């Protein structure tokens, strides 16, 4: 749009600046609304259904000289519940989310119920999808039971030139034992073959040593049943999806607009 227009007598006259400003404001409003709608379409719900976590565990992990404190929420009675955990001393307050049933990974802010999908290939390369830690059979002789007290029992093993020391609780607690096992499988660590006893007797600590010294240690510092379970409606989790390309978003936006106009 030109800044000047020609009048009837051939003289240049100033346009109606109020009309120009109004048109520009209207155009900006349309662009802002379009931007909001496209942004909304770039998000999607993480899933459907109500998920509940009834217990929380706290872990202290040290690897390669770096120490991490982690919190892990768990529901021992509902194996299909997605895994969520948080690095307490990490760069953000977001929690990691992994749904093994759907193979979907994300980071979530539990306060705003918003987050970001982690593409499957990136999750796999980062070790986000975990490891193949497993339990050995009862007949396995890999681990040797050593000292035992009223509260703990110690197992030792040498696996692939690495020595391992595992401390279990003496009191059975299959729920806690399963939770620690699931937490271990989520860590970007090499697979660990655990003694069969760790199925029922919860792991309290693990130390793995190689020819260079201590390669890995972790211990469970707390395991608590929540007075008020953590509950999340997956349909309320708004997740920004980097795998949704603009062409797909544009098609969905056009289809939504057409559907709305047809209703009118």
Secondary structure as GFF3:
##gff-version 3
##sequence-region A 1 264
A	DSSP	beta_strand	4	6	.	.	.	ID=ss1
A	DSSP	beta_strand	12	14	.	.	.	ID=ss2
A	DSSP	alpha_helix	17	41	.	.	.	ID=ss3
A	DSSP	beta_strand	43	45	.	.	.	ID=ss4
A	DSSP	beta_strand	50	63	.	.	.	ID=ss5
A	DSSP	beta_strand	66	74	.	.	.	ID=ss6
A	DSSP	beta_strand	83	87	.	.	.	ID=ss7
A	DSSP	beta_strand	95	99	.	.	.	ID=ss8
A	DSSP	beta_strand	104	109	.	.	.	ID=ss9
A	DSSP	beta_strand	114	118	.	.	.	ID=ss10
A	DSSP	alpha_helix	120	125	.	.	.	ID=ss11
A	DSSP	beta_strand	134	135	.	.	.	ID=ss12
A	DSSP	beta_strand	144	148	.	.	.	ID=ss13
A	DSSP	beta_strand	152	159	.	.	.	ID=ss14
A	DSSP	beta_strand	162	169	.	.	.	ID=ss15
A	DSSP	alpha_helix	174	186	.	.	.	ID=ss16
A	DSSP	beta_strand	193	194	.	.	.	ID=ss17
A	DSSP	three_ten_helix	196	199	.	.	.	ID=ss18
A	DSSP	beta_strand	203	210	.	.	.	ID=ss19
A	DSSP	beta_strand	213	233	.	.	.	ID=ss20
A	DSSP	three_ten_helix	234	236	.	.	.	ID=ss21
A	DSSP	beta_strand	238	240	.	.	.	ID=ss22
A	DSSP	alpha_helix	246	263	.	.	.	ID=ss23
###
